[in-house]
Amino acid sequence: MSSLLSTQDFKTVIDLTPLVSIDFIVKNSEDKILLGRRINKPALGFFFTIGGRIYKNEKLEDAKTRILKDELNLDSKNVDSQFIGVYEHFYNDSFVDDNISTHYVNFAYEIVVSSMQDLPKEQHNDYVWLSLDELLSSKEVHSNVKYYFINSNNI
């Protein structure tokens, strides 16, 4: 994997290209969905699915392993993920600059867990388990999350 970009170079990338990311739709045995309240832009303050960017030269499976560990404290060997589809997320801001929009091309995966513990706080400061109806009706859940569930036969 290549080294990370400087902030200025990454700012240019965000301004000129889409980013590629993975989101995990985490469900429990009660069919509730885990969401975290974002502490960074974009989508600051909203409840969102858990995920992250794929790095240059990082294989998809390696990115899934890294994101599961970093964002959910899960070992990928113990997680069975089901690919849901490809989605696009558009934001008017970015974490590097309020005047630069962000465009993500996002690979969504569903995972089912029996329990969650020791959830990291670097990207989300609060976590909730919501039923599908609660998720869709909440004004605190970002619209990009709701798109995973609207008109979808997969979930």
C-alpha positions in Angstrom: 0.0 0.0 0.0 1.3 3.5 -0.9 1.9 6.2 1.7 -0.9 8.6 2.6 -1.2 11.9 0.7 -0.5 15.2 2.2 -3.5 17.2 3.3 -3.1 19.6 0.3 -2.8 16.7 -2.2 -5.8 15.0 -0.6 -7.8 18.2 -0.8 -7.1 18.3 -4.6 -8.1 14.7 -5.0 -11.4 15.3 -3.2 -12.0 18.4 -5.3 -11.4 16.6 -8.6 -12.3 12.9 -8.2 -14.7 10.6 -6.5 -13.5 8.6 -3.5 -14.1 4.9 -3.3 -15.4 3.5 0.0 -17.0 0.7 1.8 -20.0 0.9 4.2 -21.1 -2.0 6.4 -24.8 -2.3 7.2 -24.5 -4.0 10.6 -27.6 -5.9 11.8 -28.2 -7.9 14.9 -30.4 -10.9 15.6 -33.4 -8.6 16.2 -33.0 -7.2 12.6 -31.9 -3.8 14.1 -29.3 -1.7 12.3 -26.2 -0.2 14.0 -25.5 3.4 13.2 -22.9 5.8 14.6 -23.2 9.6 15.0 -20.5 11.1 12.8 -18.0 13.5 14.4 -16.3 14.5 11.1 -17.5 16.1 7.9 -19.2 15.2 5.7 -22.4 14.2 7.4 -21.2 15.7 10.7 -23.7 15.1 13.5 -25.8 12.5 11.5 -26.2 8.9 12.3 -24.5 6.9 9.6 -23.5 3.4 8.7 -20.0 2.4 9.6 -17.3 2.4 6.9 -14.3 4.0 5.3 -12.3 4.8 2.2 -10.3 2.3 0.2 -6.7 3.3 -0.2 -4.8 3.3 -3.4 -3.2 -0.1 -4.1 -5.3 -1.7 -1.3 -7.2 -4.8 -2.4 -10.9 -4.7 -1.6 -10.6 -7.7 0.9 -7.8 -5.9 2.6 -9.8 -2.7 2.9 -12.8 -4.7 4.3 -10.5 -6.3 6.9 -8.9 -2.9 7.9 -12.3 -1.1 8.1 -13.9 -3.8 10.1 -11.1 -3.7 12.6 -10.7 0.1 12.7 -14.3 1.1 12.7 -16.1 -1.9 14.4 -13.3 -3.7 16.3 -14.2 -6.9 14.4 -11.9 -9.6 13.1 -12.9 -10.2 9.4 -12.2 -13.9 9.9 -15.3 -14.0 12.1 -17.5 -11.9 9.8 -19.5 -13.1 6.9 -20.4 -10.1 4.6 -23.0 -10.1 1.9 -22.5 -7.6 -1.0 -25.6 -5.4 -1.3 -24.6 -3.0 -4.2 -22.9 0.1 -5.3 -24.2 3.5 -4.3 -23.2 7.1 -4.7 -23.0 9.6 -1.9 -22.8 13.4 -2.6 -22.0 16.1 0.0 -21.7 19.8 -0.3 -18.7 19.8 2.0 -15.7 17.7 2.9 -13.6 17.0 6.0 -10.7 19.1 4.5 -12.7 22.2 3.4 -16.3 23.4 3.7 -16.1 24.8 0.1 -15.1 21.5 -1.5 -17.9 18.9 -2.2 -17.3 15.2 -1.7 -18.4 12.4 -4.0 -18.2 8.8 -2.9 -18.6 5.7 -4.9 -19.6 3.2 -2.2 -19.6 -0.6 -2.0 -22.2 -1.6 0.6 -22.0 -4.9 2.5 -24.4 -6.4 5.1 -23.1 -8.2 8.1 -25.0 -9.8 11.0 -23.4 -9.7 14.5 -24.5 -11.3 17.7 -23.1 -8.5 19.8 -20.9 -5.5 19.7 -18.5 -4.2 22.3 -15.7 -1.6 22.6 -16.8 0.4 19.5 -14.2 2.9 18.5 -14.9 6.6 19.0 -12.6 8.1 16.3 -15.3 8.6 13.7 -18.5 8.2 15.8 -19.2 9.4 19.3 -22.5 7.7 19.9 -24.1 4.5 18.6 -27.7 3.3 18.3 -29.5 0.2 17.1 -32.6 1.2 15.1 -35.4 -0.8 13.5 -35.9 -0.2 9.8 -39.0 2.0 10.5 -37.0 4.0 13.1 -34.2 4.5 10.7 -36.3 5.6 7.8 -38.4 8.0 9.9 -35.5 9.6 11.9 -34.3 13.1 11.0 -31.0 12.3 12.6 -30.2 9.5 10.1 -28.6 10.9 7.0 -30.5 10.4 3.7 -27.5 8.5 2.1 -28.1 5.8 4.8 -31.8 5.7 4.0 -31.0 5.0 0.3 -29.6 1.6 1.2 -33.1 0.6 2.3 -35.4 2.4 0.0 -36.6 0.3 -3.0 -34.2 -2.5 -2.0 -35.1 -6.2 -2.1 -31.7 -7.2 -0.7 -32.0 -5.9 2.8 
